[in-house]
Amino acid sequence: MSTQSTVLLTKKLAKAGLETFSALQPRHWSALRTSLTAHPGCIPPSEANLRAAISWLKRAQDVSGSGGVSWGYRARLPIQSRYSLGWQPPYPETSGYIIESLIRYGEQYSDPDAVERARRIADWEISIQLPDGGTQGGPIGATPICSSTFVTGQVLFGFVHAYQKFGNQAYAKAAQRSAEFLLSCLDESGRFVRGYSYFCAPGAKAYEVRTGWALALYGTACNDAEALSAGKRIAEFAIACQQENGWFDQSDLDSHEQPLTHTIGYTLEGLFGTGVLLGQPRYLDAVRKTLRRLRMLVQPDGFLASRWTRDWHAAVDSCCLTGNCQIACVCFRMHRYFPDDDCVQLGDRLLGFVTGTQALESSNPDRLGAINGSYPFGGEYGRHSSPNWAAKFYVDAIMERTQV
């Protein structure tokens, strides 16, 4: 072994030892206990699970002190981390699409507080909208402060739903400004050629089809033909990224050869939503193609590895719980258009696995009702953290299941 290899191995072993020691610190005990939790199994969600997740989202909004929703809760920090332990700053991107979830929950379960919280998020999103009409990537406090197309698209969802619910022209104007920024970054092929987030690799991405869905939603709500056309072009780009086996190229934040189920979920959501809005069966067929392949990959208890190679081989041994919830949402939505009991069963397995991981009892009250980034808790995605969007998509999936 060369001297350089010996040094690198020594550093790696030293870091692993320090990480192990760090986990034993009292401030990390709750994370350690969660990491030792047994395999959860597949548990059908109840209304208690839904209420717990909503309560946790409300707490995540309250702790931010701004109207926005905290990025989430970090139960453990890696050594040499630039993050803080506990609740994180508000996160514009996911706060934006949480608006829709709170409105829907408030209407479906007679919770006016949830609806009012959605309005507060929308007002906060207007207050931080940048001069070019976009919304910044990263949580508040991250630098550089620059507009991101994907982030702006997710906030656009919130503005449109807030306008439809409250009828406030300020939300319509904010939505228009968001749409104009997105259109200014898009080329004729459906690729975003600028406005890339500084917090992931640059370049066009298939999962931006969820941004295209937001543009199509805006175009439908506000009678904007240019936005509708843009939504279709973005979907066509995503379709071009799909392989014959249902796998999508250019569909990860950084590692396109091993995309996350989270970003695969974004792609499927965007294609399905755009397909329904624009009456494009091809987009729905593309979603069905991927779901058919995923059906063979999900374990009986609902475990789905968080990363997949282009020939659908698992690249990691942990599960991205957010991805499970997103794909479950798509399964339940698809069933309403193409009745398929196998599709429902797939969604139930994915959602049931996540339910088995939810903290309904904890020595740490800040984790009650949370959905973790990964199972096991120390898995690659959102390691030792409970991000707000995991809870958001869990809530969405339960509400979608009630419509089946």
C-alpha positions in Angstrom: 0.0 0.0 0.0 1.4 3.4 -0.9 2.1 6.1 1.7 -0.7 8.2 0.4 -3.2 5.3 0.6 -2.1 4.6 4.1 -2.6 8.2 5.2 -6.1 8.3 3.6 -7.1 5.0 5.3 -5.8 6.3 8.6 -7.8 9.5 8.3 -10.9 7.5 7.4 -10.6 5.2 10.4 -9.9 8.1 12.7 -13.0 10.0 11.5 -15.1 6.8 11.9 -13.8 6.5 15.5 -14.6 10.1 16.2 -18.1 9.7 14.7 -18.7 6.7 17.0 -17.5 8.6 20.0 -19.6 11.6 19.0 -22.8 9.5 18.9 -22.3 8.7 22.6 -22.6 12.3 23.7 -25.7 13.0 25.7 -27.0 15.5 23.1 -27.1 12.7 20.6 -28.7 10.0 22.7 -32.2 10.4 21.1 -30.6 9.9 17.7 -28.7 6.9 19.0 -31.9 5.3 20.4 -33.7 5.9 17.1 -30.9 4.4 15.2 -31.2 1.2 17.2 -34.9 0.9 16.5 -35.9 -2.5 15.1 -37.2 -3.0 11.6 -40.6 -1.3 11.6 -42.7 -3.6 9.4 -45.7 -2.5 7.4 -48.4 -0.7 9.5 -51.5 0.9 7.9 -51.7 4.6 8.9 -54.5 5.8 11.2 -56.0 9.3 11.7 -53.7 9.5 14.8 -50.7 9.2 12.5 -52.0 11.9 10.3 -52.8 14.2 13.3 -49.3 13.6 14.7 -47.6 14.6 11.5 -49.7 17.7 11.1 -49.0 18.7 14.7 -45.3 18.3 14.1 -45.5 20.5 11.0 -47.3 23.2 13.0 -44.6 23.0 15.6 -42.0 23.3 12.8 -43.7 26.5 11.7 -44.0 27.9 15.3 -40.3 27.4 16.1 -39.3 29.4 13.0 -40.9 32.6 14.3 -41.4 33.9 10.8 -44.4 32.3 9.2 -42.2 29.9 7.2 -41.7 26.3 8.2 -38.4 25.1 9.7 -36.2 22.9 7.4 -36.7 20.3 10.1 -35.0 18.8 13.2 -31.5 17.5 13.4 -31.0 15.0 16.2 -27.3 14.4 15.6 -24.5 16.3 13.9 -21.6 14.7 12.1 -18.2 15.9 13.3 -16.9 19.1 11.6 -20.5 20.0 10.7 -21.5 23.5 9.7 -25.1 22.8 10.9 -26.6 23.3 14.3 -28.4 20.7 16.4 -32.1 20.8 16.8 -34.6 22.9 14.8 -33.2 24.5 11.7 -34.1 27.8 10.0 -37.2 28.2 7.8 -37.0 26.6 4.3 -38.6 28.5 1.5 -38.8 25.6 -1.0 -40.8 23.2 1.0 -42.7 25.8 3.0 -44.2 26.7 -0.4 -45.7 23.3 -1.2 -46.7 22.7 2.4 -49.3 25.5 1.8 -51.4 23.1 -0.3 -51.2 20.3 2.3 -52.3 22.5 5.2 -55.3 23.9 3.2 -56.4 20.4 2.1 -56.0 19.0 5.6 -57.9 22.0 7.1 -60.8 21.6 4.7 -61.0 17.8 4.9 -60.7 17.6 8.7 -62.3 20.9 9.8 -59.2 22.5 11.1 -59.3 26.3 10.5 -55.9 26.7 12.2 -54.3 24.7 9.5 -55.8 26.9 6.8 -54.7 30.1 8.6 -51.2 28.7 8.9 -51.2 28.2 5.1 -52.1 31.8 4.7 -49.2 32.9 7.0 -46.8 30.8 5.0 -48.0 32.4 1.7 -47.5 35.9 3.2 -44.0 35.0 4.3 -43.2 33.7 0.9 -44.2 37.0 -0.6 -42.0 38.8 1.9 -38.9 36.9 0.8 -39.6 36.8 -3.0 -36.6 38.1 -4.8 -36.6 41.1 -7.2 -36.4 38.8 -10.2 -39.6 37.0 -9.1 -37.8 33.9 -8.0 -37.2 32.3 -4.6 -33.8 31.5 -3.0 -32.4 28.0 -2.7 -31.4 26.6 0.7 -32.8 27.6 4.1 -32.9 31.2 5.3 -29.3 32.2 6.1 -27.7 30.1 3.4 -25.6 31.9 0.8 -25.5 32.9 -1.9 -29.0 34.2 -2.0 -30.0 33.5 -5.6 -33.2 32.4 -7.3 -33.6 28.7 -8.1 -36.0 27.4 -10.7 -37.0 24.3 -8.8 -37.5 26.2 -5.6 -39.5 28.9 -7.3 -41.7 26.2 -8.9 -42.5 24.7 -5.5 -43.4 28.1 -4.1 -45.5 28.7 -7.2 -47.7 25.8 -6.1 -48.2 27.6 -2.8 -49.1 30.9 -4.3 -51.6 29.4 -6.7 -53.3 27.3 -4.0 -53.4 30.4 -1.7 -55.0 32.5 -4.4 -57.6 29.8 -5.1 -58.4 29.5 -1.4 -58.3 33.1 -0.2 -58.9 35.1 -3.4 -56.2 37.6 -2.5 -54.7 39.3 -5.6 -51.4 39.6 -3.8 -51.0 35.8 -4.2 -52.0 36.0 -7.9 -49.4 38.7 -8.4 -46.7 36.8 -6.6 -47.6 33.7 -8.7 -47.3 35.7 -11.9 -43.9 37.0 -10.9 -42.7 33.5 -10.1 -44.0 32.2 -13.5 -42.3 35.1 -15.3 -39.0 34.2 -13.7 -39.4 30.5 -14.6 -40.3 31.3 -18.2 -37.2 33.6 -18.5 -35.0 30.6 -17.6 -36.6 28.0 -20.0 -35.5 27.2 -23.5 -37.7 25.8 -26.3 -36.6 22.2 -25.6 -38.1 22.3 -22.1 -34.7 22.6 -20.3 -34.0 25.3 -17.7 -30.7 26.9 -18.9 -30.2 29.1 -15.9 -31.5 29.6 -12.4 -29.8 26.4 -11.2 -29.6 26.0 -7.4 -26.2 26.4 -5.8 -27.1 23.5 -3.5 -27.0 20.8 -6.2 -25.2 20.1 -9.5 -25.9 22.5 -12.3 -27.7 21.5 -15.5 -31.2 20.5 -16.7 -33.0 17.9 -14.7 -35.9 15.6 -15.4 -37.4 16.2 -11.9 -38.0 19.8 -12.9 -41.2 18.4 -14.4 -42.6 19.1 -11.0 -41.9 22.8 -11.7 -43.6 22.3 -15.1 -46.6 21.0 -13.3 -46.6 24.2 -11.2 -46.5 26.3 -14.4 -49.4 24.2 -15.9 -51.4 24.7 -12.7 -50.7 28.4 -12.8 -51.6 28.5 -16.5 -54.9 26.8 -15.8 -55.8 28.9 -12.8 -54.9 32.2 -14.4 -55.5 31.5 -18.1 -51.9 31.9 -19.1 -51.3 30.0 -22.4 -47.5 30.6 -22.3 -47.3 28.9 -18.9 -49.4 26.0 -20.2 -47.1 25.6 -23.2 -44.0 25.7 -20.9 -45.4 23.0 -18.7 -45.9 20.7 -21.7 -42.3 21.4 -23.0 -40.8 20.6 -19.6 -42.8 17.3 -19.5 -41.6 16.4 -22.9 -38.0 16.8 -21.7 -38.7 14.5 -18.8 -40.3 11.9 -21.1 -37.1 12.1 -23.2 -35.1 11.2 -20.1 -37.0 8.0 -19.5 -35.4 4.7 -20.5 -37.3 1.7 -21.8 -37.2 0.1 -18.3 -38.8 3.1 -16.7 -35.6 4.6 -15.2 -35.0 8.3 -15.6 -31.7 9.9 -16.6 -30.9 13.4 -15.3 -33.1 12.9 -12.3 -31.0 13.4 -9.2 -29.6 16.4 -7.3 -26.0 15.4 -7.9 -25.6 11.7 -8.8 -27.6 11.1 -12.0 -26.2 7.5 -12.3 -27.9 6.6 -9.0 -31.0 8.8 -8.5 -32.9 9.1 -5.3 -36.4 7.8 -4.9 -37.1 11.3 -3.7 -36.3 12.9 -7.0 -37.8 10.0 -9.0 -40.9 10.7 -6.9 -40.8 14.4 -8.0 -40.5 13.3 -11.6 -43.5 10.9 -11.4 -45.6 13.5 -9.5 -44.8 16.1 -12.1 -45.6 13.9 -15.1 -48.8 12.7 -13.6 -50.0 16.2 -12.5 -49.1 17.7 -15.9 -50.6 14.8 -17.8 -53.9 15.2 -16.0 -54.0 19.0 -16.4 -53.1 19.0 -20.0 -54.9 15.8 -21.0 -51.7 14.0 -22.1 -52.1 10.2 -21.8 -48.4 9.7 -22.8 -47.3 11.3 -19.6 -49.6 9.1 -17.5 -48.3 6.0 -19.5 -44.7 7.0 -18.6 -45.7 7.1 -14.9 -47.3 3.7 -15.2 -44.2 2.2 -16.8 -42.0 3.3 -13.8 -44.6 2.1 -11.3 -44.7 -1.3 -12.9 -41.0 -1.6 -12.5 -41.0 -0.3 -8.9 -43.7 -2.9 -8.0 -41.0 -5.6 -8.5 -38.5 -3.8 -6.4 -40.4 -2.9 -3.2 -40.0 -5.5 -0.5 -43.1 -7.1 1.0 -42.9 -4.8 4.1 -42.6 -1.7 1.9 -38.9 -1.1 2.1 -37.5 0.5 -1.0 -33.8 1.3 -1.4 -33.2 5.0 -1.7 -30.9 4.9 -4.8 -31.1 2.9 -8.0 -28.7 2.4 -10.9 -30.0 2.6 -14.5 -30.6 -1.2 -14.6 -32.6 -0.9 -11.3 -30.0 -2.4 -9.0 -30.1 -0.9 -5.5 -27.1 1.3 -4.9 -27.6 1.7 -1.1 -29.1 -0.3 1.8 -31.2 2.5 3.4 -34.6 3.8 2.5 -35.5 7.4 1.7 -38.8 7.7 3.5 -39.8 10.8 1.6 -39.5 8.9 -1.6 -41.7 6.2 -0.3 -44.4 8.7 0.5 -44.2 10.5 -2.8 -44.4 7.3 -4.8 -47.3 6.1 -2.7 -49.1 9.4 -3.5 -48.7 8.7 -7.2 -50.0 5.2 -6.8 -53.2 6.3 -5.2 -53.7 9.1 -7.7 -53.1 6.8 -10.6 -55.7 4.3 -9.3 -58.4 7.0 -9.6 -57.7 7.2 -13.3 -56.7 3.7 -14.1 -58.2 1.4 -11.4 -55.6 -1.1 -10.4 -55.6 -3.0 -7.1 -52.0 -3.8 -7.5 -51.2 -0.1 -7.7 -53.1 0.5 -4.4 -51.3 -2.4 -2.7 -47.9 -1.0 -3.8 -48.9 2.4 -2.3 -50.1 0.7 0.9 -46.8 -1.1 1.3 -44.7 2.0 0.7 -46.8 4.1 3.1 -47.1 1.4 5.7 -43.3 1.1 6.0 -43.1 4.8 6.7 -45.9 4.6 9.3 -43.9 2.0 11.1 -41.0 4.5 11.5 -43.1 7.5 12.8 -42.3 8.6 16.3 -45.6 8.6 18.2 -43.7 8.3 21.5 -40.3 9.9 22.2 -38.2 11.2 25.0 -37.7 14.2 22.8 -41.0 16.1 22.3 -39.5 17.9 19.2 -39.6 14.5 17.3 -43.2 13.5 18.1 -45.0 12.9 14.9 -41.9 13.5 12.7 -41.0 11.5 9.7 -37.2 10.8 9.4 -35.1 11.4 6.3 -34.1 7.7 6.2 -34.6 4.3 7.6 -32.4 3.4 9.3 -32.0 6.9 10.9 -28.4 7.0 10.0 -29.1 6.3 6.3 -27.7 8.5 3.6 -30.7 10.8 2.9 -31.3 13.4 5.6 -29.0 11.5 8.0 -30.1 11.7 11.6 -32.7 14.4 10.7 -36.5 14.8 10.3 -37.0 17.1 7.3 -40.3 19.0 7.0 -41.0 17.7 3.5 -41.0 14.1 4.7 -43.9 14.9 7.0 -45.6 16.9 4.2 -45.6 14.0 1.8 -46.6 11.6 4.5 -49.6 13.7 5.2 -50.4 14.0 1.5 -50.1 10.2 1.0 -52.6 9.5 3.9 -55.1 12.0 2.5 -54.7 10.5 -1.0 -55.3 7.1 0.4 -58.7 8.2 1.9 -59.8 9.1 -1.7 -59.2 5.6 -3.1 
